């Protein structure tokens, strides 16, 4: 009698355990759960990408400082930097150019 009770209890416990495990898998594979998992993974990937970009930016600043020190450049603060003055190209007749301004040679023309 004790053996039957033991095996009945063991079988019932195994059935309950298996049922719970199957129900968890079914809930994990439901469309709502899959959408939530995908959203969590996307947010996590976004955080990783942001951290990577910040690491790259910090590395760039550090390397720029190293190169500035190595080259002896005195970098001004970002807000104090000014653009160099604009240079204007002056068209001069250069005797060494193979195609003077009056010729019809244009590399961008259809041939």
Helices and strands as residue ranges (DSSP letters): H 2-28, H 31-71, G 78-80
